[in-house]
Amino acid sequence: MIQVKVINKGHQPLPAYATEQSAGMDLRANINDAVVLHPMERRLIPTGLHIALPAGYEAQVRPRSGLALKHGITVLNSPGTIDADYRGEIGVLLINLSSEDFVVNDGERIAQMVIARHGQADFTLVEELDVTERGEGGYGHTGVK
């Protein structure tokens, strides 16, 4: 279990895992008044949470599948990355991809957050790369079946 320090400047409960094997925990809107997202509109929705992650970890903000499927609501910069040295409020950049208005209410579960270990790269300039079976095969090169 990773220890994450948190300050809750809002009035919502802390994020929690829904089940024992959940990868993500829900983030809730921390707003005084409901926010109407019109079709194709994006808004940064505050959560009231500030976190301090251990070095070598990031928090990823991802869409909630139910909101995406049922209402066309997703996280625009998905996954959004929260770096270990960021201390500001966590905001969720929602966008409405549907053709109908969507109302975000206070306390609504609007996204999920996954804590993940990461590494940093040290690039080495070379003249050529090793040969692999895939080679330069890019998008769709393996087909659909």
LUMMAR-926963 format. One line per field, with one value per residue (C-alpha): residue number from 1; residue in three letters; x, y, z negated. Coordinates in pm, 1 decimal, decimal comma, padded with zeros to 6 digits, always signed. Example, Ala and Ser with C-alpha at 12.3 -4.5 7.8 and 13.67 -1.06 7.14 Angstrom:
<atoms>
n = (1 / 2)
res = (ALA / SER)
X = (+01230,0 / +01367,0)
Y = (-00450,0 / -00106,0)
Z = (-00780,0 / -00714,0)
</atoms>
This chain:
<atoms>
n = (1 / 2 / 3 / 4 / 5 / 6 / 7 / 8 / 9 / 10 / 11 / 12 / 13 / 14 / 15 / 16 / 17 / 18 / 19 / 20 / 21 / 22 / 23 / 24 / 25 / 26 / 27 / 28 / 29 / 30 / 31 / 32 / 33 / 34 / 35 / 36 / 37 / 38 / 39 / 40 / 41 / 42 / 43 / 44 / 45 / 46 / 47 / 48 / 49 / 50 / 51 / 52 / 53 / 54 / 55 / 56 / 57 / 58 / 59 / 60 / 61 / 62 / 63 / 64 / 65 / 66 / 67 / 68 / 69 / 70 / 71 / 72 / 73 / 74 / 75 / 76 / 77 / 78 / 79 / 80 / 81 / 82 / 83 / 84 / 85 / 86 / 87 / 88 / 89 / 90 / 91 / 92 / 93 / 94 / 95 / 96 / 97 / 98 / 99 / 100 / 101 / 102 / 103 / 104 / 105 / 106 / 107 / 108 / 109 / 110 / 111 / 112 / 113 / 114 / 115 / 116 / 117 / 118 / 119 / 120 / 121 / 122 / 123 / 124 / 125 / 126 / 127 / 128 / 129 / 130 / 131 / 132 / 133 / 134 / 135 / 136 / 137 / 138 / 139 / 140 / 141 / 142 / 143 / 144 / 145)
res = (MET / ILE / GLN / VAL / LYS / VAL / ILE / ASN / LYS / GLY / HIS / GLN / PRO / LEU / PRO / ALA / TYR / ALA / THR / GLU / GLN / SER / ALA / GLY / MET / ASP / LEU / ARG / ALA / ASN / ILE / ASN / ASP / ALA / VAL / VAL / LEU / HIS / PRO / MET / GLU / ARG / ARG / LEU / ILE / PRO / THR / GLY / LEU / HIS / ILE / ALA / LEU / PRO / ALA / GLY / TYR / GLU / ALA / GLN / VAL / ARG / PRO / ARG / SER / GLY / LEU / ALA / LEU / LYS / HIS / GLY / ILE / THR / VAL / LEU / ASN / SER / PRO / GLY / THR / ILE / ASP / ALA / ASP / TYR / ARG / GLY / GLU / ILE / GLY / VAL / LEU / LEU / ILE / ASN / LEU / SER / SER / GLU / ASP / PHE / VAL / VAL / ASN / ASP / GLY / GLU / ARG / ILE / ALA / GLN / MET / VAL / ILE / ALA / ARG / HIS / GLY / GLN / ALA / ASP / PHE / THR / LEU / VAL / GLU / GLU / LEU / ASP / VAL / THR / GLU / ARG / GLY / GLU / GLY / GLY / TYR / GLY / HIS / THR / GLY / VAL / LYS)
X = (+00000,0 / +00134,9 / +00104,4 / -00028,1 / -00061,3 / -00382,1 / -00537,5 / -00912,4 / -01013,5 / -01355,5 / -01654,2 / -01653,1 / -01521,5 / -01169,7 / -01131,4 / -01167,6 / -01148,0 / -01491,9 / -01367,5 / -01061,5 / -00910,9 / -01012,1 / -00730,0 / -00895,8 / -01077,1 / -01355,4 / -01303,0 / -01604,5 / -01710,9 / -01661,0 / -01876,6 / -02118,2 / -02357,7 / -02441,2 / -02245,8 / -02422,7 / -02200,3 / -02350,3 / -02268,0 / -01897,3 / -01832,4 / -01539,2 / -01497,7 / -01241,2 / -01430,2 / -01265,4 / -01235,7 / -01107,7 / -00818,2 / -00445,7 / -00205,1 / +00163,3 / +00272,6 / +00598,0 / +00881,3 / +00854,8 / +00472,6 / +00206,4 / -00171,0 / -00364,4 / -00707,9 / -00928,3 / -01290,1 / -01561,4 / -01692,7 / -02057,0 / -02052,0 / -01888,4 / -02131,1 / -02455,6 / -02394,7 / -02096,0 / -01898,0 / -01523,8 / -01196,4 / -01051,9 / -00679,9 / -00715,9 / -00527,9 / -00439,4 / -00114,1 / -00058,2 / +00316,0 / +00465,4 / +00578,5 / +00238,8 / +00065,6 / -00230,1 / -00591,7 / -00682,3 / -00918,3 / -01095,5 / -01124,0 / -01461,6 / -01606,8 / -01958,2 / -01939,7 / -02315,2 / -02585,5 / -02761,3 / -02678,0 / -02529,6 / -02552,9 / -02261,0 / -02387,2 / -02192,2 / -02058,6 / -02106,7 / -01841,6 / -01687,0 / -01362,0 / -01133,5 / -00776,1 / -00511,9 / -00180,5 / +00102,9 / +00478,8 / +00679,1 / +01038,6 / +01233,5 / +01426,4 / +01783,2 / +01804,0 / +02113,5 / +02160,4 / +02244,9 / +02274,3 / +02035,5 / +01804,1 / +01798,9 / +01588,3 / +01257,2 / +00984,8 / +00745,8 / +00997,5 / +00832,5 / +00479,1 / +00256,2 / -00113,4 / -00324,6 / -00038,3 / -00158,3 / -00510,0 / -00839,9 / -00862,9)
Y = (+00000,0 / +00342,4 / +00619,3 / +00944,1 / +01260,2 / +01452,9 / +01783,4 / +01798,8 / +02163,3 / +02056,4 / +01896,1 / +01560,0 / +01231,1 / +01122,9 / +00900,9 / +00532,7 / +00203,9 / +00054,3 / -00304,8 / -00484,9 / -00517,2 / -00180,8 / -00000,6 / +00339,5 / +00542,4 / +00786,8 / +01163,1 / +01376,3 / +01722,5 / +01975,5 / +02266,2 / +02510,8 / +02524,3 / +02268,9 / +02307,2 / +02261,9 / +02118,6 / +02197,0 / +01975,3 / +02003,9 / +02226,0 / +02158,3 / +02271,3 / +02223,3 / +02078,5 / +02117,0 / +01827,7 / +02012,1 / +01763,1 / +01838,3 / +01542,9 / +01470,2 / +01155,8 / +00975,8 / +01029,9 / +00784,6 / +00785,7 / +00970,9 / +00993,9 / +00940,0 / +01099,7 / +00888,4 / +00891,4 / +00692,9 / +00434,5 / +00479,6 / +00854,9 / +00798,1 / +00526,4 / +00670,9 / +01044,5 / +01102,2 / +01266,3 / +01205,3 / +01349,3 / +01561,6 / +01514,7 / +01150,1 / +01026,2 / +01347,5 / +01320,0 / +01456,6 / +01467,5 / +01387,3 / +01747,7 / +01910,4 / +02054,8 / +02240,5 / +02133,4 / +01834,8 / +01947,1 / +01725,3 / +01855,6 / +01721,2 / +01749,2 / +01672,8 / +01478,3 / +01415,9 / +01621,1 / +01701,3 / +01917,5 / +01733,2 / +01862,6 / +01804,6 / +01813,0 / +01860,5 / +01527,3 / +01351,2 / +01094,6 / +01253,3 / +01065,5 / +00803,8 / +00833,5 / +00562,3 / +00583,8 / +00435,1 / +00394,5 / +00545,1 / +00577,4 / +00858,4 / +00816,1 / +00908,7 / +00928,3 / +00806,2 / +00925,5 / +00634,8 / +00589,1 / +00290,4 / +00079,9 / -00297,1 / -00493,5 / -00642,0 / -00852,1 / -00555,2 / -00307,0 / +00017,6 / -00129,3 / +00143,1 / +00204,4 / -00086,5 / -00285,4 / -00611,8 / -00587,2 / -00634,8 / -01014,6)
Z = (+00000,0 / +00098,7 / -00159,1 / -00007,2 / -00213,1 / -00143,3 / -00241,1 / -00189,4 / -00147,5 / -00027,6 / -00191,1 / -00011,0 / -00152,8 / -00062,9 / +00244,2 / +00162,2 / +00349,9 / +00418,9 / +00400,9 / +00268,8 / +00617,7 / +00766,5 / +00947,9 / +00932,3 / +00671,4 / +00748,7 / +00747,1 / +00656,9 / +00767,2 / +00488,6 / +00605,3 / +00443,0 / +00738,5 / +01005,9 / +01330,2 / +01664,2 / +01936,4 / +02275,5 / +02575,5 / +02665,3 / +02362,8 / +02130,8 / +01770,7 / +01498,1 / +01201,6 / +00858,8 / +00613,0 / +00305,3 / +00280,5 / +00263,0 / +00249,8 / +00196,1 / +00375,6 / +00298,8 / +00549,5 / +00839,0 / +00840,7 / +01035,8 / +01006,8 / +01329,0 / +01367,2 / +01592,0 / +01709,9 / +01534,9 / +01778,9 / +01674,4 / +01739,8 / +02076,9 / +02186,7 / +02051,4 / +02093,4 / +02326,1 / +02043,2 / +02041,0 / +01914,1 / +02192,8 / +02120,5 / +02034,0 / +01857,0 / +01680,7 / +01488,5 / +01138,7 / +01070,6 / +00730,9 / +00680,9 / +00761,2 / +00454,2 / +00607,1 / +00606,7 / +00820,8 / +01094,9 / +01345,5 / +01702,4 / +01812,8 / +02163,0 / +02281,0 / +02608,8 / +02619,6 / +02786,9 / +02457,9 / +02156,3 / +01858,8 / +01503,7 / +01265,8 / +00908,5 / +00588,6 / +00462,9 / +00795,1 / +00885,5 / +01195,0 / +01258,4 / +01117,0 / +00997,4 / +01029,7 / +00843,5 / +01050,8 / +01026,8 / +01311,0 / +01425,0 / +01586,1 / +01908,6 / +01991,4 / +02371,7 / +02556,9 / +02914,2 / +03151,0 / +03528,0 / +03547,9 / +03332,4 / +03289,3 / +03538,5 / +03416,5 / +03578,2 / +03572,0 / +03705,8 / +03812,8 / +03828,7 / +03685,6 / +03637,0 / +03754,5 / +03899,0 / +03740,4 / +03886,4 / +03705,7 / +03676,6)
</atoms>
